[in-house]
């Protein structure tokens, strides 16, 4: 990633507190069956083709939009610390970023922080408007999933 561009010019941060312990929030991501139920913005569904949650492992899936469009995704996990941290690289032309998910205790619940660091400030500027909204919808779906599974 370009060292000459400040991180603030390339990063989207989304944070949410969930009324569930870290292990439960992490588990909703670590189980591909559960993950497919809530991942993505409102109205999207997922078909997970491969999910190998370990450093060097791949996560390949197709997001199906509410309009019927398919969006193939491929990610590579670079760090996995159970109930604490997941980092992966998302590689897609014009949409490259590193995502870091941090799971922190927050009272009896969990604070989840997503950090999306884009390759360039130009790429960040192009996608930040819709990504920030999509992240909030994604976190809404995770909250509903956690509420239904407790």
C-alpha positions as CSV (number, residue, x, y, z in Angstrom):
1,X,0.0,0.0,0.0
2,X,1.3,3.5,-0.8
3,X,3.3,4.8,2.2
4,X,3.0,8.3,0.9
5,X,-0.8,8.5,1.5
6,X,-2.0,9.0,5.1
7,X,-4.1,6.2,6.4
8,X,-7.0,8.6,7.2
9,X,-7.2,9.3,3.4
10,X,-7.7,5.5,2.7
11,X,-9.6,4.0,5.6
12,X,-13.3,3.4,6.5
13,X,-13.9,2.5,10.1
14,X,-17.3,1.0,11.3
15,X,-17.9,0.1,14.9
16,X,-20.9,-1.5,16.7
17,X,-21.5,-2.8,20.2
18,X,-23.5,-6.1,20.3
19,X,-25.3,-7.6,23.3
20,X,-23.4,-10.9,23.0
21,X,-20.0,-12.1,24.3
22,X,-16.9,-12.0,22.0
23,X,-17.0,-15.7,21.4
24,X,-20.6,-15.5,20.1
25,X,-19.9,-12.6,17.8
26,X,-16.7,-14.2,16.5
27,X,-18.6,-17.5,16.0
28,X,-21.2,-15.8,13.8
29,X,-18.3,-15.1,11.4
30,X,-16.3,-18.3,11.9
31,X,-19.1,-20.6,10.9
32,X,-19.6,-20.3,7.2
33,X,-23.3,-21.5,7.4
34,X,-24.1,-18.7,9.8
35,X,-21.9,-16.2,8.0
36,X,-23.9,-16.8,4.8
37,X,-27.1,-15.8,6.6
38,X,-26.0,-12.3,7.5
39,X,-23.0,-11.1,5.4
40,X,-23.6,-8.2,3.1
41,X,-25.9,-5.3,2.8
42,X,-29.7,-5.5,3.1
43,X,-31.3,-7.7,0.6
44,X,-28.2,-9.7,-0.4
45,X,-27.7,-13.4,0.0
46,X,-24.6,-15.5,-0.3
47,X,-23.3,-18.7,-1.7
48,X,-20.0,-19.7,0.1
49,X,-17.8,-21.8,-2.1
50,X,-14.7,-22.0,0.1
51,X,-14.0,-20.9,3.7
52,X,-10.7,-21.7,5.4
53,X,-10.4,-19.5,8.4
54,X,-6.6,-19.5,9.0
55,X,-3.7,-17.4,7.9
56,X,-3.2,-18.1,4.2
57,X,-6.7,-19.6,3.9
58,X,-9.2,-18.4,1.3
59,X,-12.8,-17.3,1.5
60,X,-14.5,-17.5,-1.9
61,X,-18.2,-16.6,-2.2
62,X,-20.8,-15.0,-4.4
63,X,-23.0,-12.3,-3.1
64,X,-26.4,-12.2,-4.8
65,X,-27.9,-8.8,-5.1
66,X,-31.6,-8.1,-4.6
67,X,-31.7,-7.2,-8.3
68,X,-30.4,-10.7,-9.3
69,X,-26.8,-9.5,-10.0
70,X,-24.0,-11.7,-8.8
71,X,-20.8,-10.4,-7.2
72,X,-18.0,-12.9,-7.0
73,X,-15.7,-12.2,-4.0
74,X,-12.3,-13.7,-3.1
75,X,-10.4,-13.0,0.1
76,X,-7.3,-14.3,1.8
77,X,-7.0,-14.5,5.5
78,X,-3.8,-13.0,6.8
79,X,-4.4,-13.1,10.6
80,X,-6.9,-15.0,12.8
81,X,-6.9,-14.8,16.6
82,X,-10.0,-16.5,17.9
83,X,-12.5,-14.2,19.5
84,X,-10.1,-11.2,19.1
85,X,-9.1,-10.4,15.6
86,X,-9.5,-11.4,11.9
87,X,-7.7,-9.7,9.0
88,X,-8.1,-10.5,5.3
89,X,-7.1,-9.1,1.9
90,X,-9.9,-8.5,-0.6
91,X,-8.7,-8.4,-4.1
92,X,-11.0,-7.1,-6.8
93,X,-10.1,-4.7,-9.6
94,X,-10.9,-1.2,-8.4
95,X,-12.0,-2.4,-5.0
96,X,-8.8,-3.7,-3.2
97,X,-8.6,-3.3,0.6
98,X,-7.4,-5.0,3.8
99,X,-10.2,-5.6,6.3
100,X,-9.3,-5.9,10.0
101,X,-12.1,-7.0,12.4
102,X,-11.4,-6.5,16.1
103,X,-13.6,-8.1,18.8
104,X,-13.3,-6.3,22.1
105,X,-15.1,-6.9,25.4
106,X,-17.6,-4.1,26.2
107,X,-19.2,-4.9,29.5
108,X,-21.2,-8.1,28.9
109,X,-21.2,-7.4,25.2
110,X,-18.7,-7.0,22.4
111,X,-17.5,-4.0,20.4
112,X,-16.7,-5.0,16.8
113,X,-14.5,-2.6,14.8
114,X,-14.1,-3.0,11.1
115,X,-11.2,-1.2,9.5
116,X,-11.1,-1.2,5.7
117,X,-7.8,0.1,4.4
118,X,-7.9,0.8,0.7
119,X,-4.9,0.7,-1.7
120,X,-5.2,4.3,-2.6
121,X,-6.9,7.6,-1.7
122,X,-8.6,7.7,-5.1
123,X,-10.0,4.2,-4.7
124,X,-11.2,5.1,-1.1
125,X,-12.9,8.3,-2.4
126,X,-14.7,6.4,-5.2
127,X,-16.3,3.8,-2.8
128,X,-16.6,5.4,0.6
129,X,-20.2,6.7,0.2
130,X,-21.7,3.3,-0.6
131,X,-19.3,1.2,1.5
132,X,-20.1,3.1,4.7
133,X,-23.8,2.6,4.3
134,X,-23.3,-1.1,3.3
135,X,-21.2,-1.7,6.4
136,X,-24.0,-0.3,8.6
137,X,-26.5,-2.5,6.9
138,X,-24.2,-5.5,7.3
139,X,-23.8,-4.8,11.1
140,X,-27.6,-4.5,11.4
141,X,-27.9,-7.9,9.8
142,X,-25.3,-9.3,12.2
143,X,-27.1,-7.8,15.2
144,X,-30.4,-9.4,14.1
145,X,-28.6,-12.7,13.5
146,X,-27.1,-12.6,17.0
147,X,-30.4,-11.7,18.6
148,X,-32.2,-14.6,16.9
149,X,-29.5,-17.1,17.9
150,X,-29.5,-16.4,21.6
